Amino acid sequence: MHRPPTGGSRPATPVRQDSRTRKVCIVSRTCMAVSHCPSAKSSSIIALKSLESYHDLKKQGVIMILSVGDKVLMQYAALGDRLLGVVTDIRPGESIVVYSPLSSLARTRLRENSTALLKYVHEGILKGYRTRVVLDALNGDSLVTLAYPLEEVFVERRNEPRCPCCFPARITLDQVEYKGHVVDVSPRAVRVRFEKDGPGLDAFDQNRDVHLAFHVFEPENRYSALCSVLKSFMADSAVYVVLTIRDGEAVRDTLARYVEDQCRGGALNHV
């Protein structure tokens, strides 16, 4: 029959482990394994270096906020196009694997220039990681392995939270009025999508002055402002233009309050 220990022995005191303690335990167990198995030295050293690299990366403030299943935009320097992808695996300090189907011609071009930019949206702001394609792992036509990024970049000058919307709008350009919709707003800018009979991309030179008017419910209760063209682009055969609202325009304070309230409710733009 089992008897409790005698002789005044005291129960073991539980040890509380913080993140640093857990790291030391991981390293200690790894070192013990290496001492008993010399053949595991090289792989263990690589693992330790990856762990140290990951923690050095966190010290620099570059912390991976992506997770498996997140949608990203891949932009390869050798291709130029932006391709939709999905994160399938993340190995901290080592690599990121993205589902991003590529043609044989695209894979050939990547071998000439492996630089890539992985774009994502976080808290309504478009950001990106500058990285490169791991060519040794480029075997299939769907999964692309990327080196673990060391640099986070802001990939557009409109660096502020955006909220989706669909407000009827009118843009006046050279005394000609075009119909469209404001499809997202931020404290200092809006993005407008034009209808099929709207202006072409060549009408929106950067920094060009335009007049914006839009309403939420009744047309008579509209907001208006002088704006400058930040950029224009096409998507799904539609013309889009991003406009920055001039300093001093009253609608800027209105949009700032609107975006702040929407962000509190989780209405951030994930597009």
N, C-alpha and C positions, 0 to 999 in steps of 0.2 A: 504494500500500500504506500502510496506517495505521501511523504511527510513534508511539511513546510520547513525551510531551512532554519537552523538554530544557530546559536552562538552570536546573537546580536547583529547578524548581517542585515544590511539595509537594502531596500529595493532600488533598482537602478533608476537614476533620475533621467527622465526623458530630455533629449537634447533638441532644442529648437534650431532649425536650420533656415538661414536666409539664403538668398541667391548666391552670395559669395561662398557660404559653407558648402552648398550643393556643388558648386564648380570645383572646389578643392577636393570633395569626395570623388567626383568624376575623374579628375586628374590622378588622384591617388590610386583608384581602382585600376586605371589604365596602366600606370607605372608598375603596379604589382603584377599585372598580366604580362607586361613586357619582360620583367625580370624572370618569369617562369617560362617564357616562350620567346626565345631570341628571334625566331622567324617572323614574329609579329611586330618587330621593332619599327620597320619602315612604314607600315600602314598606320601604326599607332602614332608615330611622329607626325604623319600627314594629318591625322585626325586632330591632334593637339594644335597644330598650326592653323587648321581651319577654325577651331574653337577660339584661338587667340585672335585670329583675323576678324571673326564675327564680333567679338567683344570690342576690339579696336574700332570696328565700324560703328558700333553703337556709341562709343565715346565721341566719335566725330559728329554725331547727330544724324547720321544717315541710317534710319531704322526702317526695315521693310514693313510696309503696312498692307501689302498685298497678301492674299491667301488663295489657296487652291479653289478653283471655280470662278475667280474674278475674270471679267472680260477686260481685255486690253487692246490697244492699237499698236501694232508693230510697224515701225518705219525703218527700213533697211537702207543704208547709204547707197548700196549698189543697185537698188531697185527704184527708190523714190516714192513708190506708192505706199499708202497706209493700208494695212491689212488687219482685219479683225481677228483676234486670237483669244484663247482661254488658257489661264494658268492651270497646269496639271500637276506640277510638283515644285516644291521650294526646298532647297537644301542650304540652310543658313551658312553663309561664308563660303559657299562652293558654287552653286549654280541655280538657275531657274529654268524650268521646262515649260514651254508654251506650245499649245496646239495651234499651229499656223501652217496650213497646207501650202507647199511651194512646188512650182513646176521644175522640171529638170534644168531648164534654162536659168531660172532664178537661183537654183542651188549652185550652178556653175559660176554665176556672177558673184555670189556670196563668197566663194573661195578667193576671189580677187580683192574684195573689200568686205570684211566681216563686221564692220561697225554697225551698230543698231541703236535705235531709240525706242524704249518701251514706254508707251503713254498710258496714263490712267487718270481717272477722276477721283479726287478725295475731297470730301466736304465742299463739293461744288467747284473745286479749282482743278484745272487741267495741269497735271504735273508729268514728270517722266524720269526714267532712269537711263543714263547713258551706259551702254554695255557693248558686248561683241558676241558674235555667234561662235560657239565652240565647234570648230570645223571637224575635229576628230569624232564628234558625236553626231555629225550630220549624215546619217545613213538613210533613213526613211524619207518620206515625202510629206509627213504631217507634223511630227514633233521636232521642235527646234530647241536646242539647249543653249542657254545664254550664260555667260560668265556672271557671277554674282556682282551686282553693280556697286561701285565705289562712289558714284556721283549722282546726286539727285538734281534735276534741273526743272525750272519753270519753262514750259514750252510755248507759252503765249503771254503777251503783254497784259492781257486782261486778267490779271492775277487777283481775283476776288470771287467770293461765292456767287453762284448764279441760281436763280429759281425759274423753273419752267412756267410758261403761261401761254395764252393765245388771245391777245388783245388786237382788235381791228386797228389798223394804222394807215396813215398817209404820209408819204415822203415827198417833199418838194425839192426838186433838183433842176436848177436853171429855169425856174418858173413853170416847170412841168410837174404835175402831181401824179404819183404812182400809188396804187393800193397794195397793201400787204398786211402782215400780221407780226406783231412783236411776239416772239416765241420764247424768249427768256430775258430776264432783267437782272442786273446787279446794281450795286449802289451808284456806280458812275457810268454805266453803259447798258446798251440793249442790243439784242440780235433780232434782225428783221428778216422774214422770209417773204419774197415777192410772189405775186401771182404770175401766171404764164405770160401775160402781156406786159410784164414789168420791164425795167431797164436791163441791159446786159452788163456783164462784169466790167467791160471797158468804161462804163459810166462812173465807176467809183474809184477814182484815184485816191491814194492814201492822203489823209489830212484835208480832203475836200470838205467844204462846208455844205451842210444840208439842213433842212428844217423837218422836224419830226412832230407829228400829232397822233395821239392814240387815245382810245377810250376803253373803259372796262365794261360799262353797261350802256348808258345813254350817250349817243354821239354828242349831245350838247354839253355833257360834262366831260370834256376831254382835257388831256394834258398836252402841252406843247413845249418844245425846247429847240434851241439851236444846237447842232451837233457837228462833230467831225468824224470822217470815215477812218476807222481803225484798220479794217481789212474787209475783203469780200471774197466769196468762194462759192462753189456749186456743190450741191449734194442732192442725189436723187432727181436730177434734171431741174432743180429749183435754184434760183439765185438767192444768196444770203449776204447780208451786210451787217457788220458790227459797228455800231456808232458809239462814240464817247460823248457824253453830255457836257456841254461847256460849264466852266466854273460860274457860279452866280445864278444858274437857272434853278428856279424854285422846285422843279420836279425832282431834282437830285435828292433833296431832303425827304421828299415823299417816297421815292424808291428806296432810299437807305432804310427808312423805318419799315417799309413793306418787306424787304429782304430779311431784315433782322427778325421780324415776326414769323415769316415763313420758315426761316432756318430753325427757329425754336421748335417748330412743329415737324421738323424733319423733311421739309419740301425742298431739298437740294437737288440740283440738276445732275443726273447721272448719265447724260448724253455727251 
